Amino acid sequence: MALPHTIYRLKLDISDVDRNVYEQVELRVAQHPSETDRYLVTRLLALSLHIGDGAVFSGAGLKDPDLPAVLAKDPTGLITHWIDIGHPSSERIHKASKRAGEVWIYSHKDPNHLVRNLAKATIHRREDLQIASFEPTFLDGIARLMGRSADLTIVRTEGTLFVTVDGETVTGRVDRHRVEAD
């Protein structure tokens, strides 16, 4: 018998000063048993950083493994933002860059490994690929504070994130990485 998902009920108050986006969102987030806490927090932060673009959790995973964790579509249904988490394969990113206006990857692991692998591969519009990462201690701090029901305030200003979970704040940076051709 399969292990059940863990359901989180979250209220997000997002203030992205860098992009002039301010939103309040209530979410029910399912964490698959194979999903680490760092992956879950990275997925949540990626959604928060693109909420003004119309980003939503895609229903990826067992339901549709071809979709990214987070995506945004325009009114016609075309994907404007393909947002993957972790270290997706170069083939997946190549296909994504043909389908979406923007492709983002948020890494919760060592991003240098990902960048090296992507530099060796053929990727459509490689120069437009956006890669970002978070420090593991930052992700762990949020995961430690976040219960199954939590209120989060997420503020981004000058590339720094301030995440307050039920009154306690964790600070971290959104580090950006470029893929240079080999």
FENBELUR-V247345 format. One record per residue. N is the residue number from 0. RES is the residue in one small letter. SS is DSSP state (@ for helix, = for strand, . for the rest). NEAR is the number of other C-alpha atoms within 12 Angstrom. Layout:
N/RES/SS/NEAR ; N/RES/SS/NEAR
This chain:
0/m/./3 ; 1/a/./7 ; 2/l/./10 ; 3/p/./12 ; 4/h/./17 ; 5/t/=/20 ; 6/i/=/18 ; 7/y/=/25 ; 8/r/=/20 ; 9/l/=/25 ; 10/k/=/27 ; 11/l/=/33 ; 12/d/=/29 ; 13/i/=/35 ; 14/s/=/29 ; 15/d/=/30 ; 16/v/./20 ; 17/d/./19 ; 18/r/./20 ; 19/n/./18 ; 20/v/=/22 ; 21/y/=/23 ; 22/e/=/27 ; 23/q/=/21 ; 24/v/=/26 ; 25/e/=/21 ; 26/l/=/23 ; 27/r/=/20 ; 28/v/=/29 ; 29/a/=/28 ; 30/q/=/28 ; 31/h/./22 ; 32/p/./17 ; 33/s/./17 ; 34/e/./22 ; 35/t/./23 ; 36/d/@/30 ; 37/r/@/31 ; 38/y/@/31 ; 39/l/@/34 ; 40/v/@/41 ; 41/t/@/36 ; 42/r/@/40 ; 43/l/@/43 ; 44/l/@/47 ; 45/a/@/41 ; 46/l/@/39 ; 47/s/@/40 ; 48/l/@/42 ; 49/h/./36 ; 50/i/@/32 ; 51/g/@/26 ; 52/d/@/29 ; 53/g/./26 ; 54/a/./31 ; 55/v/=/34 ; 56/f/=/34 ; 57/s/./28 ; 58/g/./19 ; 59/a/=/23 ; 60/g/./21 ; 61/l/./15 ; 62/k/./12 ; 63/d/=/12 ; 64/p/./14 ; 65/d/./23 ; 66/l/./29 ; 67/p/./41 ; 68/a/./40 ; 69/v/=/38 ; 70/l/=/41 ; 71/a/=/35 ; 72/k/=/26 ; 73/d/./15 ; 74/p/./10 ; 75/t/./8 ; 76/g/./13 ; 77/l/./16 ; 78/i/=/28 ; 79/t/=/27 ; 80/h/=/40 ; 81/w/=/44 ; 82/i/=/50 ; 83/d/=/46 ; 84/i/=/43 ; 85/g/./34 ; 86/h/./30 ; 87/p/./33 ; 88/s/./26 ; 89/s/@/26 ; 90/e/@/19 ; 91/r/@/27 ; 92/i/@/39 ; 93/h/@/27 ; 94/k/@/23 ; 95/a/@/33 ; 96/s/@/31 ; 97/k/@/23 ; 98/r/@/26 ; 99/a/./29 ; 100/g/./25 ; 101/e/=/31 ; 102/v/=/38 ; 103/w/=/42 ; 104/i/=/47 ; 105/y/=/43 ; 106/s/=/37 ; 107/h/./38 ; 108/k/./26 ; 109/d/./21 ; 110/p/@/30 ; 111/n/@/23 ; 112/h/@/21 ; 113/l/@/31 ; 114/v/@/33 ; 115/r/@/20 ; 116/n/@/23 ; 117/l/@/34 ; 118/a/@/25 ; 119/k/./18 ; 120/a/./22 ; 121/t/./22 ; 122/i/./26 ; 123/h/./24 ; 124/r/./24 ; 125/r/@/29 ; 126/e/@/21 ; 127/d/@/24 ; 128/l/./35 ; 129/q/=/33 ; 130/i/=/38 ; 131/a/=/35 ; 132/s/=/42 ; 133/f/./37 ; 134/e/./28 ; 135/p/@/27 ; 136/t/@/20 ; 137/f/@/30 ; 138/l/@/34 ; 139/d/@/25 ; 140/g/@/25 ; 141/i/@/38 ; 142/a/@/31 ; 143/r/@/21 ; 144/l/@/24 ; 145/m/./32 ; 146/g/./22 ; 147/r/./24 ; 148/s/=/20 ; 149/a/=/28 ; 150/d/=/28 ; 151/l/=/37 ; 152/t/=/33 ; 153/i/=/40 ; 154/v/=/35 ; 155/r/=/29 ; 156/t/=/22 ; 157/e/./16 ; 158/g/./21 ; 159/t/=/25 ; 160/l/=/33 ; 161/f/=/31 ; 162/v/=/38 ; 163/t/=/30 ; 164/v/=/28 ; 165/d/./23 ; 166/g/./16 ; 167/e/=/20 ; 168/t/=/23 ; 169/v/=/29 ; 170/t/=/27 ; 171/g/=/28 ; 172/r/=/24 ; 173/v/./33 ; 174/d/=/25 ; 175/r/=/22 ; 176/h/=/27 ; 177/r/./23 ; 178/v/./29 ; 179/e/./23 ; 180/a/./17 ; 181/d/./12
